[in-house]
Amino acid sequence: MMLREACKSRRISKIDAQTPLLVPSFSSVVCDIPSEMYAKLKDHIADASLFSAYDLLLGKVTQEDIWVSDVVFIDSGNYEIQHIKNALKQIGMTRKPREWTLEIYSSIVDSLRPPSFTKAILVSYDMKKVLSKQISSASSFFARHKQFATCFLCKPCDESSTKVDVKSLVENVASIDQFDVLGLTEKELGNSLLSRCTNILEIRKALNSRGSTIPIHVFGCLDPVSIISYFFCGADIFDGTLWLKYGFHNNAAFYLNNYALLTGKWMSTDAGVLVISWILNLEYLRKLMSYMRRYTQDQDGKVFGFDPKIMEQITDLTSTAASCVR
């Protein structure tokens, strides 16, 4: 498959939102942001954001505080649930996290009141089961919440699987037409950069064969190098919490202590560096998104300003993936 056919600007049809779209995510798994820090961030989250419905249930974030961007994704919260379960298991505790079910998620969604100027997208309640049942469950769930645009998050087909069944997804891609966005988590797309790029291309090829322009959303991916690699292969939307953990500098993500040193902020307090890095990370993501949109027009990789050696590797990676997709 030609990369030029895969890497294009698309739209989330129901809300008429343009892609590519970079989505900084908020999650209590990473940190509970104090209200005074969050107040400083609000003005810098203009384009898109993602919040967990489970965090809304726990009061980690208020409903009034989530409508901070033009596009807002509401995630099911199963990421937080799984993280809590894994953490408890590691320390040998049998205590369970607060109950969380599809019905509770639905009730949280029912309570949401998006402002008229916000374009809200609802993510399906993700669970591992055969693809047809995933699609059926998501379809029924979205039918109860028609005021939202829809993102179907495709998961592995059974509890023992760690990867999405791409072959099954490609064979049943016609069933995806009913949704506004197709979501896949980065870790479940493959066990290498090459396999993930190849699988994204396979999915995009299947969508293109039907004339479908549905955007592909890669969950859990917000580092610049991976973003551009998957973007070249036909992915459109990227979200993650990396921007809360690391500082972006020269198109790479650095541990915050290293970031403070590299940016000359080593005299600032850790809390000060944290807030500064968050704000600058948000500004960087907006610039990167702008460069990506420009790239869809002229296909000139120089716009990203990557080190030539890095850009060469990205080009080799994506070209190799394209050669695997006939």
Legacy VTK file of the C-alpha trace (Angstrom):
# vtk DataFile Version 3.0
C-alpha trace
ASCII
DATASET POLYDATA
POINTS 326 float
0.000 0.000 0.000
1.274 3.479 -0.856
1.921 5.659 2.199
0.470 8.659 0.351
-2.874 6.851 0.255
-2.741 6.262 4.000
-1.486 9.566 5.394
-4.237 12.122 4.861
-6.309 14.633 6.738
-9.696 13.198 7.724
-12.677 14.375 9.739
-14.729 13.016 12.614
-17.943 13.263 10.670
-20.625 13.671 13.345
-18.911 16.624 15.025
-16.993 17.873 11.970
-13.621 17.810 13.746
-10.434 17.774 11.698
-7.601 15.278 12.011
-4.774 14.667 12.649
-5.571 15.309 16.296
-3.273 15.077 19.320
-5.096 14.497 22.597
-3.420 15.056 25.973
-5.059 12.657 28.441
-5.734 13.072 32.145
-5.714 10.069 34.460
-5.441 9.509 38.192
-3.140 6.603 37.329
-0.442 9.187 36.589
-1.247 11.889 39.136
-3.983 13.840 40.853
-3.349 17.370 39.637
-3.962 19.945 42.397
-6.659 22.484 41.535
-4.211 25.384 41.537
-2.003 23.579 39.001
-4.971 22.575 36.861
-6.134 26.196 36.786
-2.800 27.152 35.201
-3.173 24.434 32.553
-6.730 25.151 31.431
-5.915 27.963 29.031
-3.342 25.779 27.254
-5.662 22.825 26.482
-7.373 24.291 23.443
-7.768 21.602 20.814
-8.534 18.259 22.455
-8.400 16.357 25.733
-9.422 13.012 27.232
-10.862 12.290 30.654
-11.759 9.056 32.416
-15.341 8.434 33.477
-13.981 6.404 36.396
-12.079 9.454 37.623
-15.340 11.379 37.407
-16.992 8.744 39.602
-14.205 9.027 42.181
-14.296 12.820 42.139
-10.711 13.037 40.899
-11.971 15.616 38.416
-15.255 17.506 38.351
-17.652 17.553 35.434
-17.304 21.327 35.227
-13.540 21.002 34.732
-13.512 18.577 31.815
-14.939 20.890 29.171
-11.655 22.668 28.544
-11.054 22.001 24.835
-12.830 22.076 21.496
-12.961 18.259 21.394
-13.362 16.197 24.581
-13.082 12.410 24.699
-14.807 10.559 27.551
-13.028 7.255 28.167
-14.633 4.238 29.817
-12.263 4.151 32.794
-11.207 0.530 32.386
-7.591 1.663 32.021
-7.706 2.993 35.586
-9.494 -0.115 36.870
-6.899 -2.458 35.352
-4.045 -0.381 36.736
-5.513 -0.515 40.258
-6.019 -4.279 40.016
-2.444 -4.806 38.838
-1.047 -2.575 41.589
-2.995 -4.426 44.282
-1.902 -7.773 42.878
1.760 -6.768 42.946
1.625 -5.961 46.656
-0.391 -9.081 47.465
-3.622 -7.321 48.451
-6.996 -8.862 47.691
-8.950 -5.602 48.081
-10.948 -4.724 44.987
-11.260 -1.278 43.392
-14.578 0.519 43.564
-17.216 -1.265 41.501
-17.203 -0.274 37.847
-19.530 -1.712 35.223
-20.999 -0.794 31.862
-24.179 0.292 33.651
-22.283 2.598 36.015
-20.323 4.034 33.085
-23.611 4.650 31.284
-25.033 6.459 34.333
-21.974 8.727 34.477
-22.443 9.544 30.802
-26.135 10.281 31.428
-25.123 12.897 33.969
-22.809 14.757 31.586
-23.895 18.097 30.165
-21.429 19.157 27.474
-21.557 22.869 26.645
-22.962 23.700 23.226
-19.518 24.711 21.962
-17.862 21.396 22.911
-17.514 18.482 20.491
-17.821 15.431 22.738
-16.758 11.896 21.815
-17.711 8.825 23.808
-15.386 5.801 23.913
-16.970 2.362 24.108
-16.780 0.267 27.268
-13.827 -1.887 26.313
-13.764 -5.575 27.133
-12.142 -8.642 25.655
-14.621 -10.798 23.752
-15.200 -11.916 20.181
-15.294 -8.988 17.788
-18.962 -9.366 16.847
-19.973 -9.108 20.520
-17.706 -6.101 21.049
-19.369 -4.350 18.117
-22.874 -5.309 19.222
-22.257 -4.112 22.781
-20.764 -0.822 21.604
-23.630 -0.251 19.174
-26.234 -0.761 21.917
-24.313 1.491 24.319
-23.966 4.319 21.812
-27.649 4.063 20.893
-28.399 5.126 24.483
-26.189 8.199 24.159
-26.889 9.592 20.694
-25.781 13.124 21.575
-22.126 12.016 21.467
-19.832 11.131 18.591
-18.673 7.532 18.916
-15.280 5.860 19.223
-15.304 2.071 19.072
-12.252 0.785 20.975
-11.381 -2.609 19.496
-9.857 -5.064 21.990
-8.374 -8.605 21.806
-10.971 -11.328 21.285
-10.514 -13.197 24.578
-8.976 -12.768 28.029
-5.898 -14.822 27.175
-5.014 -12.627 24.172
-2.814 -9.548 24.419
-3.115 -8.404 20.802
-6.012 -7.329 18.611
-7.006 -9.847 15.945
-6.223 -7.598 12.982
-7.217 -10.274 10.472
-10.683 -10.521 12.005
-11.005 -6.733 12.142
-10.034 -6.398 8.473
-12.472 -9.130 7.431
-15.295 -7.454 9.351
-14.374 -3.842 8.638
-17.823 -3.172 7.150
-19.226 -3.428 10.676
-17.109 -0.437 11.720
-18.909 1.980 9.382
-21.526 2.721 12.033
-18.954 4.383 14.318
-17.292 7.788 13.977
-13.813 6.689 15.121
-12.015 3.335 15.301
-9.816 3.017 18.390
-6.941 0.630 19.103
-4.417 0.681 21.940
-0.782 0.904 20.931
0.333 -2.094 23.009
-2.369 -4.319 21.528
-1.488 -3.468 17.913
1.680 -5.587 17.809
4.900 -6.518 19.571
7.209 -4.240 17.565
7.159 -0.862 15.864
7.163 -2.618 12.497
4.263 -4.928 13.328
2.220 -2.017 14.680
2.887 0.118 11.605
2.061 -2.810 9.308
-1.182 -3.530 11.150
-2.291 0.109 10.993
-1.623 0.072 7.262
-3.601 -3.173 6.866
-6.564 -1.645 8.667
-6.344 1.603 6.717
-6.165 -0.342 3.443
-9.313 -2.265 4.389
-11.115 0.970 5.240
-9.953 2.631 2.023
-11.200 -0.333 -0.006
-14.703 0.511 1.220
-14.260 4.218 0.612
-14.325 4.763 4.379
-12.541 7.781 5.831
-13.162 6.869 9.471
-10.219 8.116 11.581
-8.028 5.622 13.453
-7.318 6.534 17.097
-4.195 5.042 18.708
-4.744 5.024 22.474
-1.747 5.339 24.795
0.606 6.918 22.250
1.787 10.496 22.652
5.540 10.434 22.041
6.594 12.333 18.900
8.563 9.597 17.105
5.825 6.967 17.461
3.123 9.483 16.555
4.760 10.348 13.245
5.500 6.692 12.443
1.866 5.655 12.915
0.600 8.836 11.271
2.506 8.024 8.087
0.784 4.615 8.121
-2.748 5.982 8.312
-3.494 6.688 11.980
-5.176 10.013 12.741
-5.745 10.555 16.467
-3.264 10.008 19.297
-3.748 10.296 23.030
-1.770 9.512 26.142
-0.440 10.668 29.494
3.218 10.862 28.463
3.031 14.669 28.545
2.403 14.467 32.311
5.408 12.205 32.943
8.141 13.616 30.720
9.271 16.886 29.169
9.386 17.296 25.393
12.642 18.762 24.110
14.016 18.667 20.555
11.206 16.303 19.481
11.987 13.749 22.189
10.626 12.980 25.662
12.971 13.322 28.643
12.804 12.381 32.321
11.852 15.582 34.139
15.188 15.959 35.984
16.997 15.713 32.654
14.466 18.075 31.110
15.179 20.670 33.817
18.882 20.427 33.065
18.496 20.528 29.279
16.217 23.572 29.398
18.197 25.492 32.020
15.458 25.254 34.655
17.602 23.457 37.212
17.111 26.219 39.800
13.319 25.791 39.774
11.548 23.648 42.338
10.356 20.210 41.221
6.754 21.447 41.355
7.706 24.483 39.306
9.460 22.381 36.681
6.408 20.127 36.544
3.961 22.925 35.758
6.321 24.590 33.282
6.945 21.282 31.506
3.205 20.554 31.271
2.470 23.939 29.730
5.383 23.727 27.296
4.437 20.132 26.421
0.926 21.278 25.516
2.349 24.031 23.336
4.687 21.537 21.674
1.822 19.136 20.927
-0.159 21.934 19.289
2.815 22.782 17.080
3.363 19.131 16.175
-0.305 18.771 15.267
-0.024 21.847 13.058
3.028 20.358 11.331
1.158 17.089 10.779
-1.736 18.907 9.137
0.686 20.776 6.926
2.357 17.494 5.989
-0.923 16.102 4.642
-0.867 18.921 2.086
2.712 18.781 0.785
4.158 15.473 2.151
7.413 17.225 3.115
8.947 15.553 6.179
11.243 18.522 6.840
8.308 20.318 8.421
8.727 18.234 11.623
12.282 19.431 12.289
13.442 15.974 13.375
17.108 15.054 13.396
17.840 13.720 9.869
18.957 10.353 11.280
15.665 9.949 13.153
13.668 10.958 10.105
15.634 8.466 8.017
14.745 5.678 10.445
11.057 6.653 10.426
11.088 6.635 6.627
12.790 3.224 6.503
10.352 1.829 9.083
7.207 3.020 7.350
8.470 2.093 3.875
9.218 -1.427 5.105
5.724 -1.639 6.625
4.193 -0.471 3.344
6.104 -3.152 1.432
4.492 -5.782 3.677
0.991 -4.600 2.735
0.058 -5.513 -0.818
LINES 1 327
326 0 1 2 3 4 5 6 7 8 9 10 11 12 13 14 15 16 17 18 19 20 21 22 23 24 25 26 27 28 29 30 31 32 33 34 35 36 37 38 39 40 41 42 43 44 45 46 47 48 49 50 51 52 53 54 55 56 57 58 59 60 61 62 63 64 65 66 67 68 69 70 71 72 73 74 75 76 77 78 79 80 81 82 83 84 85 86 87 88 89 90 91 92 93 94 95 96 97 98 99 100 101 102 103 104 105 106 107 108 109 110 111 112 113 114 115 116 117 118 119 120 121 122 123 124 125 126 127 128 129 130 131 132 133 134 135 136 137 138 139 140 141 142 143 144 145 146 147 148 149 150 151 152 153 154 155 156 157 158 159 160 161 162 163 164 165 166 167 168 169 170 171 172 173 174 175 176 177 178 179 180 181 182 183 184 185 186 187 188 189 190 191 192 193 194 195 196 197 198 199 200 201 202 203 204 205 206 207 208 209 210 211 212 213 214 215 216 217 218 219 220 221 222 223 224 225 226 227 228 229 230 231 232 233 234 235 236 237 238 239 240 241 242 243 244 245 246 247 248 249 250 251 252 253 254 255 256 257 258 259 260 261 262 263 264 265 266 267 268 269 270 271 272 273 274 275 276 277 278 279 280 281 282 283 284 285 286 287 288 289 290 291 292 293 294 295 296 297 298 299 300 301 302 303 304 305 306 307 308 309 310 311 312 313 314 315 316 317 318 319 320 321 322 323 324 325
